[in-house]
C-alpha cells in the first residue's frame, strides 16, 4: 500500500495458492479492482462481506501450464528466455520430496 500512497492496485494476481497470498492480494486491491488467481488454492478463505463492501472481485481457474511447455521449453533451450529467476534448484527423481520441501510445501513420499 505504501507504493501506491494508500490507494491500492487496480488489479492483483495471486499465483501461490495459499491463504496468506490471497489475503495479501485482497488487501492491496483498491476499491473497484479485481484479484485474479491461477492454480489450485489451498485453505484459502474469501472474505465475501469485505469484498462486497470494497467492491473487489475475484476470478480465477486452473492454469493449463502443460499446454505452454513445448513452446516455452524450445524458447529456453534456444536461449530466447532465461528461467533463472524462476528455477533455482535442479533435482533428479529421488530428490522430488526435497524439491517440494524447498518450495515450502509439505510432501509425503511413498518412495522406498
N, CA, C and O atoms as CSV, one atom per row, in Angstrom:
chain,resi,resn,atom,element,x,y,z
A,1,UNK,N,N,0.825,-1.195,0.000
A,1,UNK,CA,C,0.000,0.000,0.000
A,1,UNK,C,C,0.866,1.254,0.000
A,1,UNK,O,O,0.473,2.287,-0.541
A,2,UNK,N,N,2.061,1.158,0.617
A,2,UNK,CA,C,2.971,2.305,0.621
A,2,UNK,C,C,3.335,2.709,-0.805
A,2,UNK,O,O,3.428,3.896,-1.115
A,3,UNK,N,N,3.540,1.711,-1.673
A,3,UNK,CA,C,3.940,2.006,-3.051
A,3,UNK,C,C,2.857,2.724,-3.839
A,3,UNK,O,O,3.156,3.372,-4.842
A,4,UNK,N,N,1.611,2.623,-3.408
A,4,UNK,CA,C,0.502,3.272,-4.111
A,4,UNK,C,C,-0.083,4.431,-3.301
A,4,UNK,O,O,-1.210,4.858,-3.553
A,5,UNK,N,N,0.670,4.934,-2.339
A,5,UNK,CA,C,0.218,6.038,-1.476
A,5,UNK,C,C,-1.117,5.728,-0.809
A,5,UNK,O,O,-1.956,6.612,-0.638
A,6,UNK,N,N,-1.309,4.448,-0.430
A,6,UNK,CA,C,-2.513,4.047,0.277
A,6,UNK,C,C,-3.721,3.800,-0.612
A,6,UNK,O,O,-4.795,3.465,-0.112
A,7,UNK,N,N,-3.564,3.960,-1.921
A,7,UNK,CA,C,-4.703,3.802,-2.834
A,7,UNK,C,C,-4.984,2.337,-3.130
A,7,UNK,O,O,-6.143,1.923,-3.151
A,8,UNK,N,N,-3.948,1.552,-3.356
A,8,UNK,CA,C,-4.102,0.156,-3.737
A,8,UNK,C,C,-3.910,-0.021,-5.230
A,8,UNK,O,O,-3.814,0.952,-5.978
A,9,UNK,N,N,-3.857,-1.258,-5.649
A,9,UNK,CA,C,-3.590,-1.567,-7.056
A,9,UNK,C,C,-4.895,-1.779,-7.815
A,9,UNK,O,O,-5.911,-2.168,-7.238
A,10,UNK,N,N,-4.848,-1.519,-9.115
A,10,UNK,CA,C,-6.019,-1.713,-9.973
A,10,UNK,C,C,-6.358,-3.187,-10.145
A,10,UNK,O,O,-7.523,-3.550,-10.304
A,11,UNK,N,N,-5.332,-4.032,-10.114
A,11,UNK,CA,C,-5.528,-5.474,-10.265
A,11,UNK,C,C,-4.379,-6.186,-9.582
A,11,UNK,O,O,-3.249,-5.696,-9.576
A,12,UNK,N,N,-4.668,-7.344,-9.008
A,12,UNK,CA,C,-3.639,-8.162,-8.371
A,12,UNK,C,C,-3.792,-9.583,-8.887
A,12,UNK,O,O,-4.902,-10.036,-9.167
A,13,UNK,N,N,-2.677,-10.279,-9.010
A,13,UNK,CA,C,-2.686,-11.663,-9.451
A,13,UNK,C,C,-2.044,-12.518,-8.368
A,13,UNK,O,O,-0.866,-12.350,-8.052
A,14,UNK,N,N,-2.813,-13.424,-7.808
A,14,UNK,CA,C,-2.330,-14.328,-6.766
A,14,UNK,C,C,-1.969,-15.647,-7.433
A,14,UNK,O,O,-2.825,-16.306,-8.023
A,15,UNK,N,N,-0.701,-16.029,-7.337
A,15,UNK,CA,C,-0.210,-17.218,-8.045
A,15,UNK,C,C,0.425,-18.246,-7.120
A,15,UNK,O,O,1.083,-19.171,-7.598
A,16,UNK,N,N,0.248,-18.113,-5.833
A,16,UNK,CA,C,0.875,-19.012,-4.877
A,16,UNK,C,C,-0.091,-20.107,-4.435
A,16,UNK,O,O,0.292,-21.271,-4.325
A,17,UNK,N,N,-1.337,-19.732,-4.184
A,17,UNK,CA,C,-2.340,-20.704,-3.795
A,17,UNK,C,C,-2.537,-20.859,-2.304
A,17,UNK,O,O,-3.224,-21.781,-1.867
A,18,UNK,N,N,-1.945,-19.970,-1.508
A,18,UNK,CA,C,-2.109,-20.043,-0.051
A,18,UNK,C,C,-3.052,-18.942,0.425
A,18,UNK,O,O,-3.277,-17.953,-0.272
A,19,UNK,N,N,-3.595,-19.131,1.618
A,19,UNK,CA,C,-4.477,-18.123,2.188
A,19,UNK,C,C,-3.729,-16.806,2.409
A,19,UNK,O,O,-4.274,-15.732,2.154
A,20,UNK,N,N,-2.496,-16.886,2.878
A,20,UNK,CA,C,-1.718,-15.663,3.115
A,20,UNK,C,C,-1.530,-14.867,1.822
A,20,UNK,O,O,-1.655,-13.642,1.825
A,21,UNK,N,N,-1.232,-15.555,0.723
A,21,UNK,CA,C,-1.046,-14.868,-0.556
A,21,UNK,C,C,-2.350,-14.231,-1.028
A,21,UNK,O,O,-2.350,-13.106,-1.529
A,22,UNK,N,N,-3.464,-14.951,-0.867
A,22,UNK,CA,C,-4.760,-14.391,-1.280
A,22,UNK,C,C,-5.126,-13.196,-0.424
A,22,UNK,O,O,-5.614,-12.194,-0.946
A,23,UNK,N,N,-4.902,-13.278,0.885
A,23,UNK,CA,C,-5.232,-12.159,1.762
A,23,UNK,C,C,-4.373,-10.938,1.424
A,23,UNK,O,O,-4.848,-9.805,1.502
A,24,UNK,N,N,-3.122,-11.164,1.051
A,24,UNK,CA,C,-2.257,-10.054,0.643
A,24,UNK,C,C,-2.792,-9.412,-0.625
A,24,UNK,O,O,-2.877,-8.188,-0.716
A,25,UNK,N,N,-3.156,-10.238,-1.612
A,25,UNK,CA,C,-3.689,-9.708,-2.869
A,25,UNK,C,C,-4.963,-8.907,-2.614
A,25,UNK,O,O,-5.136,-7.825,-3.174
A,26,UNK,N,N,-5.850,-9.430,-1.776
A,26,UNK,CA,C,-7.086,-8.713,-1.464
A,26,UNK,C,C,-6.808,-7.423,-0.696
A,26,UNK,O,O,-7.487,-6.418,-0.907
A,27,UNK,N,N,-5.823,-7.445,0.186
A,27,UNK,CA,C,-5.504,-6.264,0.999
A,27,UNK,C,C,-4.934,-5.123,0.167
A,27,UNK,O,O,-5.150,-3.957,0.496
A,28,UNK,N,N,-4.217,-5.433,-0.895
A,28,UNK,CA,C,-3.617,-4.367,-1.711
A,28,UNK,C,C,-4.512,-3.928,-2.869
A,28,UNK,O,O,-4.186,-2.983,-3.587
A,29,UNK,N,N,-5.644,-4.617,-3.048
A,29,UNK,CA,C,-6.571,-4.276,-4.128
A,29,UNK,C,C,-7.376,-3.035,-3.757
A,29,UNK,O,O,-7.970,-2.972,-2.681
A,30,UNK,N,N,-7.393,-2.056,-4.644
A,30,UNK,CA,C,-8.163,-0.840,-4.394
A,30,UNK,C,C,-9.648,-1.098,-4.614
A,30,UNK,O,O,-9.998,-2.058,-5.300
A,31,UNK,N,N,-10.518,-0.287,-4.066
A,31,UNK,CA,C,-11.952,-0.455,-4.309
A,31,UNK,C,C,-12.254,-0.442,-5.814
A,31,UNK,O,O,-11.751,0.397,-6.562
A,32,UNK,N,N,-13.081,-1.389,-6.227
A,32,UNK,CA,C,-13.443,-1.495,-7.639
A,32,UNK,C,C,-12.490,-2.335,-8.462
A,32,UNK,O,O,-12.664,-2.454,-9.675
A,33,UNK,N,N,-11.491,-2.918,-7.832
A,33,UNK,CA,C,-10.489,-3.679,-8.578
A,33,UNK,C,C,-10.822,-5.160,-8.625
A,33,UNK,O,O,-11.852,-5.600,-8.116
A,34,UNK,N,N,-9.934,-5.915,-9.244
A,34,UNK,CA,C,-10.114,-7.345,-9.412
A,34,UNK,C,C,-8.863,-8.076,-8.954
A,34,UNK,O,O,-7.746,-7.623,-9.203
A,35,UNK,N,N,-9.049,-9.205,-8.285
A,35,UNK,CA,C,-7.961,-10.098,-7.915
A,35,UNK,C,C,-8.145,-11.376,-8.726
A,35,UNK,O,O,-9.201,-12.006,-8.682
A,36,UNK,N,N,-7.120,-11.744,-9.455
A,36,UNK,CA,C,-7.154,-12.982,-10.220
A,36,UNK,C,C,-6.268,-14.021,-9.559
A,36,UNK,O,O,-5.307,-13.681,-8.870
A,37,UNK,N,N,-6.595,-15.289,-9.772
A,37,UNK,CA,C,-5.742,-16.351,-9.243
A,37,UNK,C,C,-5.646,-17.466,-10.269
A,37,UNK,O,O,-6.563,-17.685,-11.061
A,38,UNK,N,N,-4.529,-18.160,-10.241
A,38,UNK,CA,C,-4.332,-19.316,-11.111
A,38,UNK,C,C,-3.923,-20.502,-10.249
A,38,UNK,O,O,-3.290,-20.339,-9.206
A,39,UNK,N,N,-4.285,-21.669,-10.687
A,39,UNK,CA,C,-3.915,-22.861,-9.954
A,39,UNK,C,C,-4.974,-23.251,-8.944
A,39,UNK,O,O,-6.109,-22.776,-8.981
A,40,UNK,N,N,-4.575,-24.123,-8.047
A,40,UNK,CA,C,-5.498,-24.677,-7.050
A,40,UNK,C,C,-5.176,-24.081,-5.688
A,40,UNK,O,O,-4.103,-24.335,-5.140
A,41,UNK,N,N,-6.102,-23.284,-5.131
A,41,UNK,CA,C,-5.858,-22.706,-3.813
A,41,UNK,C,C,-5.928,-23.762,-2.711
A,41,UNK,O,O,-6.665,-24.741,-2.825
A,42,UNK,N,N,-5.158,-23.556,-1.648
A,42,UNK,CA,C,-5.107,-24.483,-0.520
A,42,UNK,C,C,-5.462,-23.737,0.759
A,42,UNK,O,O,-4.684,-22.910,1.234
A,43,UNK,N,N,-6.640,-24.027,1.322
A,43,UNK,CA,C,-7.043,-23.402,2.571
A,43,UNK,C,C,-7.322,-21.920,2.458
A,43,UNK,O,O,-7.171,-21.189,3.437
A,44,UNK,N,N,-7.723,-21.462,1.291
A,44,UNK,CA,C,-7.973,-20.039,1.073
A,44,UNK,C,C,-9.376,-19.679,1.548
A,44,UNK,O,O,-10.353,-20.347,1.211
A,45,UNK,N,N,-9.455,-18.613,2.337
A,45,UNK,CA,C,-10.735,-18.094,2.803
A,45,UNK,C,C,-11.021,-16.782,2.076
A,45,UNK,O,O,-10.186,-15.878,2.050
A,46,UNK,N,N,-12.194,-16.693,1.496
A,46,UNK,CA,C,-12.581,-15.499,0.753
A,46,UNK,C,C,-13.506,-14.658,1.641
A,46,UNK,O,O,-14.597,-15.109,1.990
A,47,UNK,N,N,-13.085,-13.440,2.011
A,47,UNK,CA,C,-13.900,-12.574,2.879
A,47,UNK,C,C,-14.976,-11.849,2.060
A,47,UNK,O,O,-14.802,-10.695,1.668
A,48,UNK,N,N,-16.068,-12.536,1.815
A,48,UNK,CA,C,-17.107,-12.041,0.907
A,48,UNK,C,C,-17.654,-10.680,1.348
A,48,UNK,O,O,-17.794,-9.783,0.516
A,49,UNK,N,N,-17.963,-10.507,2.622
A,49,UNK,CA,C,-18.522,-9.233,3.072
A,49,UNK,C,C,-17.540,-8.090,2.832
A,49,UNK,O,O,-17.935,-7.031,2.344
A,50,UNK,N,N,-16.275,-8.291,3.166
A,50,UNK,CA,C,-15.250,-7.270,2.942
A,50,UNK,C,C,-15.145,-6.946,1.454
A,50,UNK,O,O,-15.056,-5.779,1.072
A,51,UNK,N,N,-15.157,-7.979,0.621
A,51,UNK,CA,C,-15.083,-7.753,-0.826
A,51,UNK,C,C,-16.300,-6.976,-1.315
A,51,UNK,O,O,-16.171,-6.078,-2.147
A,52,UNK,N,N,-17.476,-7.317,-0.803
A,52,UNK,CA,C,-18.702,-6.621,-1.176
A,52,UNK,C,C,-18.618,-5.144,-0.803
A,52,UNK,O,O,-18.914,-4.267,-1.614
A,53,UNK,N,N,-18.212,-4.886,0.433
A,53,UNK,CA,C,-18.140,-3.506,0.901
A,53,UNK,C,C,-17.112,-2.680,0.137
A,53,UNK,O,O,-17.282,-1.471,-0.024
A,54,UNK,N,N,-16.052,-3.321,-0.331
A,54,UNK,CA,C,-14.994,-2.613,-1.069
A,54,UNK,C,C,-15.163,-2.738,-2.577
A,54,UNK,O,O,-14.395,-2.144,-3.334
A,55,UNK,N,N,-16.165,-3.509,-3.029
A,55,UNK,CA,C,-16.406,-3.722,-4.451
A,55,UNK,C,C,-15.177,-4.315,-5.139
A,55,UNK,O,O,-14.763,-3.851,-6.201
A,56,UNK,N,N,-14.603,-5.342,-4.523
A,56,UNK,CA,C,-13.445,-6.038,-5.076
A,56,UNK,C,C,-13.900,-7.407,-5.562
A,56,UNK,O,O,-14.566,-8.142,-4.833
A,57,UNK,N,N,-13.542,-7.742,-6.783
A,57,UNK,CA,C,-13.924,-9.032,-7.351
A,57,UNK,C,C,-12.770,-10.010,-7.359
A,57,UNK,O,O,-11.604,-9.621,-7.303
A,58,UNK,N,N,-13.112,-11.287,-7.431
A,58,UNK,CA,C,-12.118,-12.357,-7.518
A,58,UNK,C,C,-12.531,-13.284,-8.656
A,58,UNK,O,O,-13.683,-13.710,-8.733
A,59,UNK,N,N,-11.580,-13.595,-9.540
A,59,UNK,CA,C,-11.827,-14.541,-10.633
A,59,UNK,C,C,-10.589,-15.381,-10.822
A,59,UNK,O,O,-9.470,-14.920,-10.594
A,60,UNK,N,N,-10.788,-16.608,-11.236
A,60,UNK,CA,C,-9.626,-17.444,-11.477
A,60,UNK,C,C,-9.997,-18.831,-11.930
A,60,UNK,O,O,-11.166,-19.154,-12.139
A,61,UNK,N,N,-8.981,-19.631,-12.075
A,61,UNK,CA,C,-9.167,-21.007,-12.501
A,61,UNK,C,C,-7.832,-21.693,-12.650
A,61,UNK,O,O,-6.788,-21.162,-12.270
A,62,UNK,N,N,-7.888,-22.875,-13.207
A,62,UNK,CA,C,-6.657,-23.651,-13.363
A,62,UNK,C,C,-5.777,-23.048,-14.447
A,62,UNK,O,O,-6.259,-22.380,-15.362
A,63,UNK,N,N,-4.505,-23.291,-14.330
A,63,UNK,CA,C,-3.536,-22.824,-15.321
A,63,UNK,C,C,-3.146,-24.006,-16.204
A,63,UNK,O,O,-2.585,-24.982,-15.704
A,64,UNK,N,N,-3.428,-23.942,-17.492
A,64,UNK,CA,C,-3.079,-25.048,-18.378
A,64,UNK,C,C,-1.585,-25.033,-18.727
A,64,UNK,O,O,-1.206,-24.913,-19.892
A,65,UNK,N,N,-0.751,-25.155,-17.696
A,65,UNK,CA,C,0.694,-24.999,-17.869
A,65,UNK,C,C,1.278,-25.983,-18.881
A,65,UNK,O,O,2.170,-25.615,-19.645
A,66,UNK,N,N,0.797,-27.212,-18.901
A,66,UNK,CA,C,1.348,-28.207,-19.825
A,66,UNK,C,C,1.142,-27.809,-21.280
A,66,UNK,O,O,1.937,-28.193,-22.138
A,67,UNK,N,N,0.102,-27.055,-21.573
A,67,UNK,CA,C,-0.152,-26.623,-22.947
A,67,UNK,C,C,0.951,-25.691,-23.453
A,67,UNK,O,O,1.221,-25.647,-24.654
A,68,UNK,N,N,1.582,-24.954,-22.553
A,68,UNK,CA,C,2.619,-23.999,-22.938
A,68,UNK,C,C,4.027,-24.590,-22.918
A,68,UNK,O,O,4.965,-23.980,-23.431
A,69,UNK,N,N,4.175,-25.773,-22.330
A,69,UNK,CA,C,5.513,-26.329,-22.129
A,69,UNK,C,C,6.326,-26.537,-23.405
A,69,UNK,O,O,7.499,-26.165,-23.419
A,70,UNK,N,N,5.775,-27.109,-24.477
A,70,UNK,CA,C,6.612,-27.313,-25.664
A,70,UNK,C,C,7.208,-26.014,-26.214
A,70,UNK,O,O,8.398,-25.958,-26.523
A,71,UNK,N,N,6.392,-24.987,-26.333
A,71,UNK,CA,C,6.885,-23.711,-26.847
A,71,UNK,C,C,7.881,-23.073,-25.887
A,71,UNK,O,O,8.924,-22.579,-26.315
A,72,UNK,N,N,7.572,-23.080,-24.601
A,72,UNK,CA,C,8.466,-22.475,-23.624
A,72,UNK,C,C,9.780,-23.236,-23.511
A,72,UNK,O,O,10.839,-22.625,-23.371
A,73,UNK,N,N,9.723,-24.560,-23.569
A,73,UNK,CA,C,10.950,-25.353,-23.488
A,73,UNK,C,C,11.867,-25.037,-24.657
A,73,UNK,O,O,13.077,-24.899,-24.478
A,74,UNK,N,N,11.296,-24.922,-25.860
A,74,UNK,CA,C,12.105,-24.536,-27.021
A,74,UNK,C,C,12.736,-23.161,-26.804
A,74,UNK,O,O,13.913,-22.965,-27.106
A,75,UNK,N,N,11.966,-22.215,-26.287
A,75,UNK,CA,C,12.499,-20.868,-26.036
A,75,UNK,C,C,13.641,-20.910,-25.022
A,75,UNK,O,O,14.627,-20.187,-25.163
A,76,UNK,N,N,13.509,-21.748,-24.011
A,76,UNK,CA,C,14.562,-21.878,-23.003
A,76,UNK,C,C,15.806,-22.517,-23.606
A,76,UNK,O,O,16.915,-22.012,-23.433
A,77,UNK,N,N,15.621,-23.631,-24.315
A,77,UNK,CA,C,16.765,-24.350,-24.881
A,77,UNK,C,C,17.490,-23.541,-25.946
A,77,UNK,O,O,18.701,-23.684,-26.109
A,78,UNK,N,N,16.772,-22.700,-26.669
A,78,UNK,CA,C,17.380,-21.859,-27.698
A,78,UNK,C,C,17.943,-20.557,-27.128
A,78,UNK,O,O,18.562,-19.779,-27.854
A,79,UNK,N,N,17.729,-20.314,-25.821
A,79,UNK,CA,C,18.282,-19.129,-25.182
A,79,UNK,C,C,17.479,-17.863,-25.388
A,79,UNK,O,O,17.964,-16.775,-25.080
A,80,UNK,N,N,16.257,-17.975,-25.904
A,80,UNK,CA,C,15.427,-16.789,-26.118
A,80,UNK,C,C,14.882,-16.241,-24.802
A,80,UNK,O,O,14.662,-15.036,-24.679
A,81,UNK,N,N,14.662,-17.115,-23.816
A,81,UNK,CA,C,14.268,-16.676,-22.486
A,81,UNK,C,C,15.101,-17.432,-21.463
A,81,UNK,O,O,15.580,-18.535,-21.727
A,82,UNK,N,N,15.268,-16.832,-20.301
A,82,UNK,CA,C,16.040,-17.456,-19.240
A,82,UNK,C,C,15.144,-17.655,-18.026
A,82,UNK,O,O,14.671,-16.678,-17.447
A,83,UNK,N,N,14.905,-18.893,-17.631
A,83,UNK,CA,C,14.049,-19.137,-16.473
A,83,UNK,C,C,14.797,-19.046,-15.149
A,83,UNK,O,O,14.270,-19.470,-14.120
A,84,UNK,N,N,15.984,-18.516,-15.149
A,84,UNK,CA,C,16.806,-18.484,-13.947
A,84,UNK,C,C,16.155,-17.809,-12.761
A,84,UNK,O,O,16.445,-18.157,-11.617
A,85,UNK,N,N,15.278,-16.848,-13.010
A,85,UNK,CA,C,14.625,-16.162,-11.905
A,85,UNK,C,C,13.483,-16.998,-11.344
A,85,UNK,O,O,12.956,-16.684,-10.277
A,86,UNK,N,N,13.096,-18.055,-12.045
A,86,UNK,CA,C,12.006,-18.910,-11.588
A,86,UNK,C,C,12.558,-20.212,-11.026
A,86,UNK,O,O,12.177,-20.639,-9.936
A,87,UNK,N,N,13.454,-20.837,-11.773
A,87,UNK,CA,C,14.004,-22.122,-11.370
A,87,UNK,C,C,15.388,-21.917,-10.768
A,87,UNK,O,O,16.296,-21.419,-11.434
A,88,UNK,N,N,15.543,-22.307,-9.499
A,88,UNK,CA,C,16.843,-22.147,-8.867
A,88,UNK,C,C,17.324,-23.436,-8.219
A,88,UNK,O,O,18.257,-23.419,-7.417
A,89,UNK,N,N,16.689,-24.557,-8.563
A,89,UNK,CA,C,17.064,-25.837,-7.995
A,89,UNK,C,C,16.890,-26.916,-9.049
A,89,UNK,O,O,15.874,-26.958,-9.743
A,90,UNK,N,N,17.874,-27.781,-9.166
A,90,UNK,CA,C,17.805,-28.913,-10.075
A,90,UNK,C,C,17.853,-30.180,-9.247
A,90,UNK,O,O,18.624,-30.281,-8.293
A,91,UNK,N,N,17.017,-31.159,-9.620
A,91,UNK,CA,C,16.964,-32.402,-8.858
A,91,UNK,C,C,16.716,-33.578,-9.798
A,91,UNK,O,O,16.392,-33.396,-10.971
A,92,UNK,N,N,16.875,-34.774,-9.265
A,92,UNK,CA,C,16.505,-35.981,-10.001
A,92,UNK,C,C,15.244,-36.542,-9.354
A,92,UNK,O,O,14.727,-35.953,-8.405
A,93,UNK,N,N,14.743,-37.665,-9.849
A,93,UNK,CA,C,13.508,-38.221,-9.317
A,93,UNK,C,C,13.605,-38.566,-7.839
A,93,UNK,O,O,12.616,-38.445,-7.115
A,94,UNK,N,N,14.767,-38.991,-7.381
A,94,UNK,CA,C,14.917,-39.324,-5.968
A,94,UNK,C,C,14.829,-38.090,-5.074
A,94,UNK,O,O,14.559,-38.219,-3.880
A,95,UNK,N,N,15.047,-36.915,-5.618
A,95,UNK,CA,C,15.034,-35.689,-4.830
A,95,UNK,C,C,13.732,-34.910,-4.906
A,95,UNK,O,O,13.677,-33.761,-4.467
A,96,UNK,N,N,12.681,-35.514,-5.456
A,96,UNK,CA,C,11.419,-34.794,-5.634
A,96,UNK,C,C,10.852,-34.302,-4.303
A,96,UNK,O,O,10.427,-33.151,-4.204
A,97,UNK,N,N,10.839,-35.151,-3.289
A,97,UNK,CA,C,10.281,-34.733,-1.990
A,97,UNK,C,C,11.043,-33.538,-1.440
A,97,UNK,O,O,10.432,-32.602,-0.924
A,98,UNK,N,N,12.361,-33.553,-1.540
A,98,UNK,CA,C,13.163,-32.432,-1.052
A,98,UNK,C,C,12.906,-31.179,-1.888
A,98,UNK,O,O,12.906,-30.068,-1.358
A,99,UNK,N,N,12.688,-31.356,-3.195
A,99,UNK,CA,C,12.410,-30.202,-4.058
A,99,UNK,C,C,11.097,-29.535,-3.658
A,99,UNK,O,O,11.019,-28.309,-3.594
A,100,UNK,N,N,10.065,-30.337,-3.389
A,100,UNK,CA,C,8.806,-29.761,-2.927
A,100,UNK,C,C,8.984,-29.085,-1.573
A,100,UNK,O,O,8.414,-28.021,-1.332
A,101,UNK,N,N,9.758,-29.683,-0.703
A,101,UNK,CA,C,10.015,-29.075,0.598
A,101,UNK,C,C,10.720,-27.727,0.426
A,101,UNK,O,O,10.455,-26.789,1.178
A,102,UNK,N,N,11.612,-27.629,-0.555
A,102,UNK,CA,C,12.330,-26.385,-0.805
A,102,UNK,C,C,11.370,-25.279,-1.279
A,102,UNK,O,O,11.645,-24.095,-1.088
A,103,UNK,N,N,10.252,-25.668,-1.894
A,103,UNK,CA,C,9.253,-24.681,-2.323
A,103,UNK,C,C,8.363,-24.274,-1.170
A,103,UNK,O,O,7.527,-23.384,-1.321
A,104,UNK,N,N,8.524,-24.908,-0.020
A,104,UNK,CA,C,7.729,-24.541,1.142
A,104,UNK,C,C,6.504,-25.401,1.341
A,104,UNK,O,O,5.698,-25.130,2.230
A,105,UNK,N,N,6.344,-26.443,0.525
A,105,UNK,CA,C,5.175,-27.300,0.651
A,105,UNK,C,C,5.491,-28.522,1.483
A,105,UNK,O,O,6.648,-28.930,1.588
A,106,UNK,N,N,4.482,-29.095,2.064
A,106,UNK,CA,C,4.646,-30.339,2.817
A,106,UNK,C,C,4.415,-31.490,1.866
A,106,UNK,O,O,3.387,-31.546,1.192
A,107,UNK,N,N,5.361,-32.407,1.805
A,107,UNK,CA,C,5.269,-33.535,0.886
A,107,UNK,C,C,5.402,-34.828,1.674
A,107,UNK,O,O,6.281,-34.976,2.524
A,108,UNK,N,N,4.534,-35.729,1.379
A,108,UNK,CA,C,4.650,-37.067,1.955
A,108,UNK,C,C,5.007,-38.003,0.820
A,108,UNK,O,O,4.288,-38.096,-0.174
A,109,UNK,N,N,6.092,-38.677,0.972
A,109,UNK,CA,C,6.578,-39.562,-0.089
A,109,UNK,C,C,6.305,-41.005,0.250
A,109,UNK,O,O,6.471,-41.433,1.392
A,110,UNK,N,N,5.877,-41.762,-0.768
A,110,UNK,CA,C,5.687,-43.198,-0.623
A,110,UNK,C,C,6.845,-43.956,-1.249
A,110,UNK,O,O,6.789,-45.176,-1.402
A,111,UNK,N,N,7.900,-43.225,-1.611
A,111,UNK,CA,C,9.057,-43.856,-2.239
A,111,UNK,C,C,9.835,-44.669,-1.211
A,111,UNK,O,O,9.919,-44.299,-0.040
A,112,UNK,N,N,10.401,-45.781,-1.668
A,112,UNK,CA,C,11.223,-46.579,-0.755
A,112,UNK,C,C,12.688,-46.254,-0.934
A,112,UNK,O,O,13.536,-46.828,-0.250
